Amino acid sequence: MTRAARSPALFDPWRVLGVRDDATPAEIRRGFRHAALRHHPDRNHGDPSAAERFREAHDAYELLMQMHQGAAARTRRAPERPYRVRCVVVGTDLVGVLPEAAGQPGRWVPIELLAAKTCPCCLGEGGETVTRALVLTRFVECTACDGVGLLRVERRLKVRLPATPARALRLRGRGISVANRRGDAILQLG
């Protein structure tokens, strides 16, 4: 496969260099050195695809280093404001849409997930009606939700947008916890 024919959707620079998603520049350099030694055409005389694998390793190294340099420049500037994502509670999952303005693929972005869930103490009623002496009834507000019936859910986190095109991003364990089970946050990429 030639350099021009390689599909960008299938090119995963982290896999090519054998590094984690959150690799430091030193780990990226180490991964590139290892891949370059393994796939160098001079070490693989009989393998015609070795040159292409070597070029892929070089391209992956350049891409990841550019991403780190861009991230370093962004941290020197004013800190980024988090993207506010309004979510809907579905069971124990938070479901929302991350706007298209979230940025370029592979970039780390801060997000803030906002949702409202039913108060578990008053079950969304805002309180309870108390009857005394068969005649006197009065409404007592729930102290957990201050009589509203809803509780605010906020999650602040930093996520890396997928490097390959994707429709949604699933963040495991970032939803609502119910009975020792925590749901996921599912963000549709707009």
FENCORWO-V986910 format. One record per pair of residues at least 24 apart in sequence whose ideal C-beta (glycine too) atoms are under 8 Angstrom apart, sorted by sequence separation. I is the first residue (numbers start at 1). J is the second residue. D is the distance in whole Angstrom. If there is no record, write none. Layout:
i = (I & I)
j = (J & J)
d = (D & D)
This chain:
i = (120 & 121 & 125 & 32 & 35 & 119 & 124 & 32 & 83 & 85 & 87 & 89 & 119 & 124 & 82 & 83 & 84 & 85 & 87 & 88 & 89 & 122 & 162 & 32 & 82 & 83 & 84 & 85 & 86 & 87 & 89 & 159 & 161 & 32 & 80 & 81 & 82 & 83 & 85 & 86 & 119 & 31 & 80 & 82 & 84 & 119 & 155 & 118 & 119 & 120 & 29 & 118 & 119 & 28 & 117 & 118 & 116 & 117 & 116 & 28 & 71 & 116 & 117 & 28 & 70 & 71 & 115 & 116 & 114 & 115 & 67 & 114 & 16 & 17 & 25 & 28 & 67 & 113 & 114 & 16 & 23 & 113 & 112 & 113 & 16 & 17 & 25 & 63 & 112 & 113 & 16 & 17 & 112 & 113 & 11 & 19 & 111 & 13 & 14 & 110 & 111 & 13 & 17 & 110 & 111 & 11 & 13 & 110 & 111 & 3 & 11 & 109 & 2 & 6 & 13 & 14 & 108 & 109 & 1 & 13 & 108 & 109 & 3 & 108 & 109 & 107 & 108 & 106 & 107 & 106 & 3 & 105 & 106 & 104 & 105 & 106 & 103 & 105 & 94 & 102 & 105 & 117 & 105 & 94 & 113 & 89 & 87 & 98 & 113 & 82 & 111 & 94 & 94 & 93 & 94 & 92 & 93 & 92 & 92 & 92 & 89 & 102 & 92 & 94 & 96 & 98 & 100 & 92 & 93 & 94 & 95 & 96 & 97 & 98 & 100 & 92 & 93 & 94 & 95 & 96 & 97 & 98 & 99 & 91 & 92 & 93 & 94 & 95 & 96 & 98 & 93 & 95 & 97 & 87 & 85 & 22 & 21 & 14 & 13 & 12 & 12 & 11 & 10 & 9 & 8 & 9)
j = (144 & 145 & 149 & 57 & 60 & 144 & 149 & 58 & 109 & 111 & 113 & 115 & 145 & 150 & 109 & 110 & 111 & 112 & 114 & 115 & 116 & 149 & 189 & 60 & 110 & 111 & 112 & 113 & 114 & 115 & 117 & 187 & 189 & 61 & 109 & 110 & 111 & 112 & 114 & 115 & 148 & 61 & 110 & 112 & 114 & 149 & 185 & 149 & 150 & 151 & 61 & 150 & 151 & 61 & 150 & 151 & 150 & 151 & 151 & 64 & 107 & 152 & 153 & 65 & 107 & 108 & 152 & 153 & 152 & 153 & 106 & 153 & 56 & 57 & 65 & 68 & 107 & 153 & 154 & 57 & 64 & 154 & 154 & 155 & 59 & 60 & 68 & 106 & 155 & 156 & 60 & 61 & 156 & 157 & 56 & 64 & 156 & 59 & 60 & 156 & 157 & 60 & 64 & 157 & 158 & 59 & 61 & 158 & 159 & 52 & 60 & 158 & 52 & 56 & 63 & 64 & 158 & 159 & 52 & 64 & 159 & 160 & 55 & 160 & 161 & 160 & 161 & 160 & 161 & 161 & 59 & 161 & 162 & 161 & 162 & 163 & 161 & 163 & 153 & 161 & 164 & 176 & 165 & 155 & 174 & 153 & 153 & 169 & 185 & 156 & 187 & 174 & 175 & 175 & 176 & 175 & 176 & 176 & 177 & 178 & 176 & 189 & 181 & 183 & 185 & 187 & 189 & 182 & 183 & 184 & 185 & 186 & 187 & 188 & 190 & 183 & 184 & 185 & 186 & 187 & 188 & 189 & 190 & 183 & 184 & 185 & 186 & 187 & 188 & 190 & 186 & 188 & 190 & 185 & 187 & 160 & 160 & 163 & 163 & 163 & 164 & 164 & 164 & 164 & 164 & 165)
d = (8 & 7 & 6 & 6 & 8 & 6 & 4 & 8 & 6 & 6 & 5 & 5 & 4 & 7 & 8 & 7 & 8 & 7 & 6 & 7 & 7 & 6 & 8 & 7 & 4 & 5 & 5 & 5 & 5 & 4 & 5 & 8 & 7 & 4 & 7 & 8 & 5 & 7 & 7 & 7 & 7 & 8 & 6 & 4 & 6 & 6 & 7 & 7 & 6 & 8 & 8 & 6 & 5 & 7 & 7 & 8 & 4 & 5 & 7 & 5 & 8 & 6 & 6 & 6 & 8 & 7 & 8 & 7 & 7 & 4 & 6 & 7 & 5 & 6 & 7 & 7 & 7 & 7 & 6 & 6 & 7 & 7 & 7 & 4 & 8 & 5 & 5 & 8 & 7 & 8 & 4 & 7 & 5 & 8 & 7 & 8 & 8 & 7 & 8 & 7 & 6 & 4 & 7 & 7 & 7 & 8 & 8 & 5 & 6 & 7 & 8 & 7 & 7 & 7 & 5 & 7 & 6 & 6 & 6 & 5 & 7 & 8 & 6 & 5 & 6 & 7 & 8 & 7 & 6 & 6 & 8 & 6 & 8 & 7 & 6 & 4 & 6 & 5 & 7 & 6 & 7 & 6 & 8 & 7 & 7 & 7 & 8 & 7 & 6 & 6 & 8 & 7 & 5 & 5 & 7 & 5 & 8 & 5 & 7 & 5 & 6 & 7 & 6 & 7 & 8 & 4 & 8 & 7 & 4 & 8 & 8 & 8 & 7 & 7 & 5 & 3 & 5 & 4 & 5 & 6 & 5 & 6 & 5 & 6 & 8 & 7 & 7 & 8 & 7 & 6 & 6 & 8 & 5 & 7 & 6 & 8 & 6 & 8 & 7 & 7 & 7 & 8 & 8 & 5 & 8 & 6)
